[in-house]
Amino acid sequence: MNDTQTKILTLLSSYGDIVELDWKFDTNTIIRQLSELDNWEQGPNGKKGINLTGPASGLGLNDKNKHSEDQEVNENLLKCEDLHNFFKKWQNLARCRAVHMNAGSFFRLHRDAYRDNPQMRIFIPLNKTELHEWAFMYNDKLANFKAGKAYILNTRKPHGSFAMVDDIYHILMSVHITEENFKTVTKMLPNCKEH
């Protein structure tokens, strides 16, 4: 990371580890559009995934280029107009995906971008975020999320999740840390509107 990215990351961290952004999605429409896509691929631990940026097929979970910036939106995202409108607000995207979880599928406890990777995670849980449906562990505690909201999530700390019901949909965005993306974050921070 360069000095500017380090300063921006420090500012982002000062907002907190899980920061809800002022944006609301039409989750029913997005879930319907995602469920109609036919190139979902099986991932580890019972999850399915689909790329929204970069190649339309081939999750490439071990691909060293998945963190490369300027990965274009693909045909999967273009079929989800409301979601695409949110993506248009960001520059320098790395690989972004939609995830489909059924009962018993999980993300093991892990860290993302914890070395010097100049990225931030935007996490969008689309549905079924109640504790009896889905549990999200963050730094050894349960974290609560609202369906249909976007969050900046500090994934440099350990996190993971477990599904207790079927048909859970989430969006995982990897956004490079730039001055423009930081400006976009600040415009979406709650309680920070100009008066």
Secondary structure, 3 states (H helix, E strand, C coil): CCHHHHHHHHHHHHHCCEEEEEEECCHHHHHHHHHCCCCCEECHHHCEEEECECCCCCCCCCCHHHHCCCCCECHHHHCCHHHHHHHCCCCCECCCEEEEECCCCEEEEECCCCCCCCEEEEEEECCCCCCCCEEEEECCEEECCCCCEEEEECCCCCEEEEECCCCEEEEEEEEECCHHHHHHHHHHCCCCCCC
